[in-house]
Amino acid sequence: MEKFQELRESAKKKITIADHMLTQTYPLVKDAKLLLAVLENTFLALSYSMSSVLHYDRLFKRINILPENFEGRFHIFKDKCVPRYKIDKEYLSLIREIKDIIIAHKKSPVEFVRNDRFVICSENYRMKTVSVDQLKKIIQKSKVFIQESSNIVNKNEAIFR
């Protein structure tokens, strides 16, 4: 199995985990910290899906280098893959938004739960919230992106069987 196929399958698994956590586990447990785990799994799914397309293009020599870090991969994906495959730029902002929330959480001195929302405060008390409804929309958009990227890498998959 090629690297892009492994990444595609990993993306599908991660989004399934995130969806299950949000729709099955969270209603039972009612712990808002689970919302962050859902967000992290969704981000990993999007990142794996994006990397799948990048590895696919690398295999067919459409891109020369493939950076190890997320920012480098994101930049190449935005500049090379999005125009080539006519991927909606809305997905780029979705990936960036999720990444920003995760970074804000890691840097956050204060976080708390209020009304089924996980609230993250920055040092100057700018707040970001993560809610169930927001995550449901994010997961739906993510599923569409993962499906679209799967369609891209499935075009020539018969070559690798």
C-alpha atoms as a printed R data frame, in Angstrom:
    type eleno elety resid chain resno       x      y       z
1   ATOM     1    CA   MET     A     1   0.000  0.000   0.000
2   ATOM     2    CA   GLU     A     2   1.353  3.407  -0.982
3   ATOM     3    CA   LYS     A     3   1.766  6.227   1.551
4   ATOM     4    CA   PHE     A     4  -1.112  8.264   0.086
5   ATOM     5    CA   GLN     A     5  -3.430  5.261   0.486
6   ATOM     6    CA   GLU     A     6  -2.395  4.780   4.116
7   ATOM     7    CA   LEU     A     7  -2.988  8.464   4.829
8   ATOM     8    CA   ARG     A     8  -6.398  8.352   3.125
9   ATOM     9    CA   GLU     A     9  -7.447  5.414   5.318
10  ATOM    10    CA   SER     A    10  -6.082  7.118   8.453
11  ATOM    11    CA   ALA     A    11  -8.109 10.232   7.626
12  ATOM    12    CA   LYS     A    12 -11.289  8.178   7.297
13  ATOM    13    CA   LYS     A    13 -10.621  6.460  10.634
14  ATOM    14    CA   LYS     A    14  -9.942  9.727  12.460
15  ATOM    15    CA   ILE     A    15 -13.105 11.420  11.176
16  ATOM    16    CA   THR     A    16 -15.124  8.339  12.139
17  ATOM    17    CA   ILE     A    17 -13.642  8.490  15.641
18  ATOM    18    CA   ALA     A    18 -14.401 12.210  15.933
19  ATOM    19    CA   ASP     A    19 -17.964 11.713  14.742
20  ATOM    20    CA   HIS     A    20 -18.521  8.814  17.149
21  ATOM    21    CA   MET     A    21 -17.122 10.797  20.069
22  ATOM    22    CA   LEU     A    22 -19.410 13.710  19.298
23  ATOM    23    CA   THR     A    23 -22.625 11.829  18.547
24  ATOM    24    CA   GLN     A    24 -22.328  8.799  20.850
25  ATOM    25    CA   THR     A    25 -19.820  9.358  23.656
26  ATOM    26    CA   TYR     A    26 -20.378 13.043  24.429
27  ATOM    27    CA   PRO     A    27 -24.160 12.751  25.021
28  ATOM    28    CA   LEU     A    28 -23.482  9.964  27.542
29  ATOM    29    CA   VAL     A    29 -20.552 11.502  29.374
30  ATOM    30    CA   LYS     A    30 -21.392 15.230  29.027
31  ATOM    31    CA   ASP     A    31 -17.765 16.230  29.560
32  ATOM    32    CA   ALA     A    32 -16.956 19.314  27.513
33  ATOM    33    CA   LYS     A    33 -13.262 18.349  27.431
34  ATOM    34    CA   LEU     A    34 -14.291 15.653  24.971
35  ATOM    35    CA   LEU     A    35 -15.053 18.458  22.527
36  ATOM    36    CA   LEU     A    36 -11.329 19.197  22.328
37  ATOM    37    CA   ALA     A    37 -10.593 15.551  21.581
38  ATOM    38    CA   VAL     A    38 -13.201 15.688  18.820
39  ATOM    39    CA   LEU     A    39 -11.549 18.806  17.430
40  ATOM    40    CA   GLU     A    40  -8.067 17.231  17.537
41  ATOM    41    CA   ASN     A    41  -9.252 14.064  15.775
42  ATOM    42    CA   THR     A    42 -10.979 16.175  13.143
43  ATOM    43    CA   PHE     A    43  -7.806 18.180  12.606
44  ATOM    44    CA   LEU     A    44  -5.778 14.984  12.235
45  ATOM    45    CA   ALA     A    45  -8.298 13.675   9.708
46  ATOM    46    CA   LEU     A    46  -8.041 16.863   7.661
47  ATOM    47    CA   SER     A    47  -4.260 16.872   7.915
48  ATOM    48    CA   TYR     A    48  -4.000 13.224   6.834
49  ATOM    49    CA   SER     A    49  -6.350 13.859   3.952
50  ATOM    50    CA   MET     A    50  -4.339 16.867   2.812
51  ATOM    51    CA   SER     A    51  -1.110 14.858   3.137
52  ATOM    52    CA   SER     A    52  -2.655 12.044   1.114
53  ATOM    53    CA   VAL     A    53  -3.153 14.403  -1.825
54  ATOM    54    CA   LEU     A    54   0.373 15.762  -1.371
55  ATOM    55    CA   HIS     A    55   1.929 12.290  -1.367
56  ATOM    56    CA   TYR     A    56  -0.160 11.395  -4.404
57  ATOM    57    CA   ASP     A    57   1.175 14.445  -6.267
58  ATOM    58    CA   ARG     A    58   4.709 13.683  -5.074
59  ATOM    59    CA   LEU     A    59   4.410 10.138  -6.417
60  ATOM    60    CA   PHE     A    60   3.439 11.490  -9.846
61  ATOM    61    CA   LYS     A    61   6.203 14.137  -9.608
62  ATOM    62    CA   ARG     A    62   3.831 17.107  -9.669
63  ATOM    63    CA   ILE     A    63   5.549 18.552  -6.606
64  ATOM    64    CA   ASN     A    64   9.282 18.401  -5.908
65  ATOM    65    CA   ILE     A    65   9.647 18.559  -2.160
66  ATOM    66    CA   LEU     A    66   7.373 17.532   0.667
67  ATOM    67    CA   PRO     A    67   8.174 19.308   3.950
68  ATOM    68    CA   GLU     A    68   7.892 17.429   7.228
69  ATOM    69    CA   ASN     A    69   6.131 20.215   9.125
70  ATOM    70    CA   PHE     A    70   2.460 21.109   8.891
71  ATOM    71    CA   GLU     A    71   2.959 24.721   7.807
72  ATOM    72    CA   GLY     A    72   5.142 23.738   4.858
73  ATOM    73    CA   ARG     A    73   2.675 21.075   3.720
74  ATOM    74    CA   PHE     A    74  -0.245 23.462   4.119
75  ATOM    75    CA   HIS     A    75   1.531 26.105   2.029
76  ATOM    76    CA   ILE     A    76   2.316 23.651  -0.811
77  ATOM    77    CA   PHE     A    77  -1.223 22.251  -0.682
78  ATOM    78    CA   LYS     A    78  -2.656 25.775  -0.910
79  ATOM    79    CA   ASP     A    79  -0.367 26.854  -3.758
80  ATOM    80    CA   LYS     A    80  -0.195 23.691  -5.871
81  ATOM    81    CA   CYS     A    81  -3.049 21.271  -5.121
82  ATOM    82    CA   VAL     A    82  -5.975 23.633  -4.518
83  ATOM    83    CA   PRO     A    83  -5.743 25.269  -7.973
84  ATOM    84    CA   ARG     A    84  -4.898 21.997  -9.774
85  ATOM    85    CA   TYR     A    85  -7.859 20.052  -8.373
86  ATOM    86    CA   LYS     A    86 -10.194 23.040  -7.965
87  ATOM    87    CA   ILE     A    87 -10.601 22.445  -4.240
88  ATOM    88    CA   ASP     A    88 -12.838 24.956  -2.493
89  ATOM    89    CA   LYS     A    89 -10.783 27.488  -0.503
90  ATOM    90    CA   GLU     A    90 -13.338 27.168   2.290
91  ATOM    91    CA   TYR     A    91 -11.541 23.972   3.349
92  ATOM    92    CA   LEU     A    92  -8.285 25.872   3.771
93  ATOM    93    CA   SER     A    93  -9.936 28.288   6.179
94  ATOM    94    CA   LEU     A    94 -11.540 25.337   7.999
95  ATOM    95    CA   ILE     A    95  -8.147 23.678   8.499
96  ATOM    96    CA   ARG     A    96  -6.597 26.979   9.592
97  ATOM    97    CA   GLU     A    97  -9.475 27.711  12.021
98  ATOM    98    CA   ILE     A    98  -9.169 24.315  13.704
99  ATOM    99    CA   LYS     A    99  -5.383 24.644  13.913
100 ATOM   100    CA   ASP     A   100  -5.757 28.089  15.534
101 ATOM   101    CA   ILE     A   101  -8.188 26.757  18.158
102 ATOM   102    CA   ILE     A   102  -5.842 23.889  19.035
103 ATOM   103    CA   ILE     A   103  -2.882 26.276  19.332
104 ATOM   104    CA   ALA     A   104  -4.968 28.672  21.454
105 ATOM   105    CA   HIS     A   105  -5.846 25.772  23.746
106 ATOM   106    CA   LYS     A   106  -2.194 24.789  24.179
107 ATOM   107    CA   LYS     A   107  -1.162 28.378  24.995
108 ATOM   108    CA   SER     A   108  -4.217 29.122  27.102
109 ATOM   109    CA   PRO     A   109  -3.688 30.044  30.752
110 ATOM   110    CA   VAL     A   110  -7.426 29.692  31.505
111 ATOM   111    CA   GLU     A   111 -10.124 27.429  30.119
112 ATOM   112    CA   PHE     A   112 -13.514 26.499  31.485
113 ATOM   113    CA   VAL     A   113 -16.866 24.983  30.654
114 ATOM   114    CA   ARG     A   114 -20.032 27.048  30.388
115 ATOM   115    CA   ASN     A   115 -23.407 25.902  29.014
116 ATOM   116    CA   ASP     A   116 -22.050 22.863  27.141
117 ATOM   117    CA   ARG     A   117 -19.328 24.987  25.575
118 ATOM   118    CA   PHE     A   118 -15.621 24.727  26.122
119 ATOM   119    CA   VAL     A   119 -14.221 28.253  26.493
120 ATOM   120    CA   ILE     A   120 -10.545 28.988  25.848
121 ATOM   121    CA   CYS     A   121  -9.129 32.312  27.063
122 ATOM   122    CA   SER     A   122  -5.908 33.836  25.808
123 ATOM   123    CA   GLU     A   123  -3.545 35.831  28.022
124 ATOM   124    CA   ASN     A   124  -5.452 39.036  27.234
125 ATOM   125    CA   TYR     A   125  -8.769 37.172  27.757
126 ATOM   126    CA   ARG     A   126  -9.860 36.918  24.157
127 ATOM   127    CA   MET     A   127 -12.198 33.986  24.149
128 ATOM   128    CA   LYS     A   128 -12.680 31.140  21.695
129 ATOM   129    CA   THR     A   129 -15.504 28.730  22.267
130 ATOM   130    CA   VAL     A   130 -16.057 25.193  21.083
131 ATOM   131    CA   SER     A   131 -19.649 23.980  21.027
132 ATOM   132    CA   VAL     A   132 -21.407 20.797  19.949
133 ATOM   133    CA   ASP     A   133 -23.279 22.533  17.109
134 ATOM   134    CA   GLN     A   134 -20.076 24.141  15.852
135 ATOM   135    CA   LEU     A   135 -18.328 20.752  15.877
136 ATOM   136    CA   LYS     A   136 -21.187 19.067  14.026
137 ATOM   137    CA   LYS     A   137 -20.809 21.597  11.203
138 ATOM   138    CA   ILE     A   138 -17.035 21.199  11.198
139 ATOM   139    CA   ILE     A   139 -17.303 17.413  10.993
140 ATOM   140    CA   GLN     A   140 -19.792 17.618   8.117
141 ATOM   141    CA   LYS     A   141 -17.487 19.927   6.135
142 ATOM   142    CA   SER     A   142 -14.530 17.717   6.992
143 ATOM   143    CA   LYS     A   143 -16.295 14.610   5.721
144 ATOM   144    CA   VAL     A   144 -16.936 16.340   2.399
145 ATOM   145    CA   PHE     A   145 -13.285 17.413   2.146
146 ATOM   146    CA   ILE     A   146 -12.079 13.896   2.953
147 ATOM   147    CA   GLN     A   147 -14.403 12.462   0.322
148 ATOM   148    CA   GLU     A   148 -13.215 14.969  -2.286
149 ATOM   149    CA   SER     A   149  -9.559 14.267  -1.538
150 ATOM   150    CA   SER     A   150 -10.283 10.521  -1.668
151 ATOM   151    CA   ASN     A   151 -11.813 11.003  -5.096
152 ATOM   152    CA   ILE     A   152  -8.647 12.806  -6.222
153 ATOM   153    CA   VAL     A   153  -6.287 10.042  -5.111
154 ATOM   154    CA   ASN     A   154  -8.602  7.241  -6.287
155 ATOM   155    CA   LYS     A   155  -8.309  8.291  -9.949
156 ATOM   156    CA   ASN     A   156  -5.166  6.258 -10.654
157 ATOM   157    CA   GLU     A   157  -5.334  3.822  -7.762
158 ATOM   158    CA   ALA     A   158  -5.563  0.783 -10.043
159 ATOM   159    CA   ILE     A   159  -1.918  1.375 -10.991
160 ATOM   160    CA   PHE     A   160  -0.830  0.543  -7.423
161 ATOM   161    CA   ARG     A   161  -2.740 -2.712  -6.942
